[in-house]
Amino acid sequence: MDSIDLKAISELMTNGRTSWAELANCLGLSSPATAERVHRLEEQGVIRGFTALVEPEAVGCGLAAFVAVTLDRPEHRNPFLQRISEMREIQECHHVAGEDDYLLKVRCRGTRDLERVVSEEIKDIPGVARTRTTIVMSTHKETPVLPMFPEHVVDVSTRK
């Protein structure tokens, strides 16, 4: 990746609906050259896709919570991850260092829905030893825009 790729990524993170012509103008390239670069970044796995950012409350997902999960043993990891990946309420799943094994970001309708997700779905996964839930009262910053550090760019096309 070069500085033009990084600039394209930065622009697309803040406005994924920009036209090829607008992006090309920003990059100082032709529209076809810009489209080719973006498609290459997609093929390399740098750009994973494009999506709409939706206001959670507008679609009935007004409650956010973080659920810390501790597993009994390492052999429970794969079945746990498989089940978590199938649950639509789980937005994020992070393997973490410290007292817990995983930190989940959950979005749902309200506290009863959260209770169902935690008590009937997460705790029912074999190997889940403990959960600890923190309900989000309000959110002051939530962004999909990543900080850009050009000096630390890695080639993701070779990672598996």
Phi, psi and chi 1 to 4 in degrees:
 res  aa     phi    psi   chi1   chi2   chi3   chi4
   1 MET       -  142.9  -77.5 -163.7  -55.1      -
   2 ASP  -117.3 -175.2   60.3   18.6      -      -
   3 SER   -63.8  -29.2   62.3      -      -      -
   4 ILE   -69.7  -42.3  -64.7  173.2      -      -
   5 ASP   -59.3  -45.4  -70.3  -25.0      -      -
   6 LEU   -62.6  -39.2  -66.3  174.2      -      -
   7 LYS   -66.6  -40.6 -170.6  169.7 -174.6  177.8
   8 ALA   -61.6  -45.4      -      -      -      -
   9 ILE   -60.9  -45.6  -67.9  165.8      -      -
  10 SER   -60.1  -45.0 -175.9      -      -      -
  11 GLU   -64.1  -43.6  -69.1  -66.5  -38.2      -
  12 LEU   -68.6  -30.3  -70.8  168.9      -      -
  13 MET   -65.5  -34.3  -82.0 -165.9  -63.5      -
  14 THR   -91.6  -21.3   57.7      -      -      -
  15 ASN  -151.5   84.0 -175.8    7.0      -      -
  16 GLY   -69.4  -11.2      -      -      -      -
  17 ARG   -98.5    7.3  -69.2 -173.2   57.1  143.6
  18 THR   -60.4  147.5 -169.1      -      -      -
  19 SER   -79.3  161.9   68.3      -      -      -
  20 TRP   -58.4  -40.4  -68.5  127.0      -      -
  21 ALA   -63.7  -42.6      -      -      -      -
  22 GLU   -66.1  -43.7  -68.9  168.5  -29.1      -
  23 LEU   -66.2  -41.9 -175.3   57.4      -      -
  24 ALA   -60.2  -42.4      -      -      -      -
  25 ASN   -61.4  -41.9 -174.5   47.9      -      -
  26 CYS   -64.5  -36.2  176.6      -      -      -
  27 LEU   -88.6  -14.6  -59.3  177.8      -      -
  28 GLY    75.8   30.8      -      -      -      -
  29 LEU  -124.5  172.6  -60.8  173.0      -      -
  30 SER   -78.0  161.3   67.9      -      -      -
  31 SER   -60.2  -45.2  -67.7      -      -      -
  32 PRO   -62.8  -39.0  -24.6   34.2      -      -
  33 ALA   -65.8  -37.6      -      -      -      -
  34 THR   -65.6  -47.1  -62.2      -      -      -
  35 ALA   -59.6  -40.9      -      -      -      -
  36 GLU   -62.6  -41.4 -176.0  178.2  -43.9      -
  37 ARG   -63.7  -46.3  -86.4 -175.8 -178.3  -97.7
  38 VAL   -64.3  -42.4  171.3      -      -      -
  39 HIS   -62.6  -38.8  -67.9  -51.2      -      -
  40 ARG   -63.4  -41.6 -178.2  176.1   40.2   79.5
  41 LEU   -64.0  -34.4  -69.2  167.3      -      -
  42 GLU   -67.6  -45.6  -72.1  177.1  -70.5      -
  43 GLU   -62.2  -34.7  -71.3  169.2    2.6      -
  44 GLN   -78.2   -9.3  -67.8  172.9  -16.3      -
  45 GLY    84.4    8.2      -      -      -      -
  46 VAL   -71.7  -48.9  175.5      -      -      -
  47 ILE   -97.7  117.3  -64.4  175.1      -      -
  48 ARG   -88.5  -13.1  -63.4 -173.1  -53.9 -166.1
  49 GLY   156.0 -179.0      -      -      -      -
  50 PHE  -128.4  143.1  -65.9   89.0      -      -
  51 THR  -151.0  162.6 -172.1      -      -      -
  52 ALA   -88.1  139.9      -      -      -      -
  53 LEU   -90.9  115.8  -61.1  175.9      -      -
  54 VAL  -108.7  138.2  177.1      -      -      -
  55 GLU   -68.9  114.5  173.7   57.0   43.9      -
  56 PRO   -54.8  -43.2  -25.1   34.5      -      -
  57 GLU   -63.5  -30.6  -71.3 -174.1   28.0      -
  58 ALA   -67.0  -21.7      -      -      -      -
  59 VAL  -115.3   20.0  -65.3      -      -      -
  60 GLY    82.4   19.9      -      -      -      -
  61 CYS  -116.5   54.1  -66.6      -      -      -
  62 GLY   -74.1  -15.6      -      -      -      -
  63 LEU  -103.6  129.5 -174.8  110.4      -      -
  64 ALA  -117.1  144.3      -      -      -      -
  65 ALA  -149.6  157.0      -      -      -      -
  66 PHE  -114.1  130.7  -68.8   93.0      -      -
  67 VAL  -119.4  115.7  179.5      -      -      -
  68 ALA   -86.4  134.5      -      -      -      -
  69 VAL  -125.9  134.5  178.1      -      -      -
  70 THR  -115.9  130.6  -57.9      -      -      -
  71 LEU   -96.6  151.8  -60.9  178.6      -      -
  72 ASP   -62.6  -52.7  -83.0  -28.3      -      -
  73 ARG  -143.5  156.5  -68.2 -175.4  -66.6  -80.3
  74 PRO   -57.8  -29.6  -24.5   32.9      -      -
  75 GLU   -67.5  -11.7   57.8  -95.8   21.9      -
  76 HIS   -84.8   -7.9  -65.6  -62.3      -      -
  77 ARG   -57.9  -55.1  175.8 -177.7  -67.4  178.2
  78 ASN   -61.3  -47.5  -71.6  -23.3      -      -
  79 PRO   -61.8  -37.6  -20.9   29.6      -      -
  80 PHE   -61.9  -50.6  169.4   79.2      -      -
  81 LEU   -62.6  -37.6  -66.5  173.9      -      -
  82 GLN   -62.1  -47.7  176.7   61.7   42.7      -
  83 ARG   -65.5  -42.9 -178.9   65.7 -174.9  110.0
  84 ILE   -62.2  -39.6  -70.4  -60.5      -      -
  85 SER   -65.4  -21.3   69.0      -      -      -
  86 GLU   -87.4  -13.5  -64.2  166.5   -3.8      -
  87 MET   -87.2  117.9  -64.6  174.2   62.1      -
  88 ARG   -68.8  -23.0   63.4 -174.0 -175.2  153.0
  89 GLU   -74.5  -19.8  -63.9   89.7   -8.7      -
  90 ILE   -84.7  112.2  -51.5  -64.8      -      -
  91 GLN   -85.8  -35.1  -78.8 -164.8  -63.2      -
  92 GLU  -142.2  147.7  -60.7  174.0   13.1      -
  93 CYS  -138.4  117.2  174.9      -      -      -
  94 HIS  -119.4  129.1  -54.8  -83.4      -      -
  95 HIS   -79.7  123.6 -173.2 -145.2      -      -
  96 VAL  -122.5  157.3  -63.7      -      -      -
  97 ALA   -90.0  154.7      -      -      -      -
  98 GLY   115.5 -154.4      -      -      -      -
  99 GLU   -67.3  -34.8 -170.0  174.6  -36.3      -
 100 ASP  -100.6  164.2  -56.1  -56.7      -      -
 101 ASP   -94.2  -39.6  -65.3  -45.8      -      -
 102 TYR  -135.8  149.6  -68.6   91.8      -      -
 103 LEU  -123.3  121.0 -176.2   62.7      -      -
 104 LEU  -107.9  138.1  -49.3  176.5      -      -
 105 LYS  -100.9  122.3 -179.3  179.0  178.2 -177.3
 106 VAL  -116.1  137.4  179.1      -      -      -
 107 ARG  -123.6  130.1  -73.3  -96.3 -173.3 -160.5
 108 CYS  -154.0 -176.7   50.5      -      -      -
 109 ARG   -72.0  -41.0  -66.8 -177.6  -60.9  -99.8
 110 GLY  -173.9 -168.0      -      -      -      -
 111 THR   -67.1  -34.6   54.6      -      -      -
 112 ARG   -66.2  -39.5  -75.7 -166.3  176.4  156.3
 113 ASP   -66.5  -40.4 -161.1   26.3      -      -
 114 LEU   -62.3  -42.1  177.7   63.0      -      -
 115 GLU   -59.3  -42.4 -180.0 -180.0   23.4      -
 116 ARG   -61.9  -47.1  175.7 -168.6   56.7   77.5
 117 VAL   -60.9  -47.8  169.4      -      -      -
 118 VAL   -72.6  -51.9  173.4      -      -      -
 119 SER   -75.9  -39.3  -62.4      -      -      -
 120 GLU   -98.7  -19.8  -62.4  174.4   19.3      -
 121 GLU  -112.5  -57.5  -63.1 -161.9   38.0      -
 122 ILE   -67.6  -49.3  -65.1  172.1      -      -
 123 LYS   -68.1  -18.6  -73.9 -175.9  176.5 -179.2
 124 ASP   -83.3   -7.0  -83.7   -5.5      -      -
 125 ILE   -72.8  126.8  -60.6  171.4      -      -
 126 PRO   -55.1  133.1  -25.6   35.2      -      -
 127 GLY    96.5  -10.3      -      -      -      -
 128 VAL   -74.9  115.0  171.2      -      -      -
 129 ALA   -89.7  -36.7      -      -      -      -
 130 ARG  -157.7  147.7 -177.3  177.6   73.8 -119.6
 131 THR  -129.3  154.3   64.1      -      -      -
 132 ARG  -139.8  120.2 -173.5  171.0   34.1   87.4
 133 THR  -109.0  134.6  -57.9      -      -      -
 134 THR  -121.7  119.9  -57.6      -      -      -
 135 ILE   -88.4  134.6  -65.7  175.4      -      -
 136 VAL   -80.0  124.1  174.2      -      -      -
 137 MET   -80.8  -44.8  -59.2  -64.5  -76.1      -
 138 SER  -158.2  159.6   63.5      -      -      -
 139 THR  -119.7  125.5  -59.7      -      -      -
 140 HIS  -100.3  -22.7  -61.7  -76.4      -      -
 141 LYS  -152.3  129.7 -179.0  178.4 -178.8 -179.5
 142 GLU  -152.6  117.0 -175.9  174.8   48.7      -
 143 THR  -141.9  144.5  178.4      -      -      -
 144 PRO   -89.8   -3.0   32.6  -35.5      -      -
 145 VAL   -79.3  121.7  178.6      -      -      -
 146 LEU   -88.3  148.2  -61.1  172.0      -      -
 147 PRO   -70.1  139.3   24.1  -30.3      -      -
 148 MET  -101.9  125.8  -59.5  -65.5  -74.7      -
 149 PHE  -125.1   85.8  -57.9  105.0      -      -
 150 PRO   -54.2  -31.6  -21.1   28.7      -      -
 151 GLU   -72.3  -10.6   65.0  -83.0   11.3      -
 152 HIS  -116.6   25.3  -64.8  144.7      -      -
 153 VAL   -67.9  133.3  172.7      -      -      -
 154 VAL  -117.9  156.2  -63.7      -      -      -
 155 ASP   -87.9  102.2 -178.1    2.2      -      -
 156 VAL   -78.9  -14.5  -63.5      -      -      -
 157 SER   -67.7  -19.4   64.2      -      -      -
 158 THR   -98.8   -6.0   60.5      -      -      -
 159 ARG   -89.4  145.7  -68.0 -167.3  -27.0 -165.6
 160 LYS  -129.2      -  -68.6  -70.8  177.5 -162.7
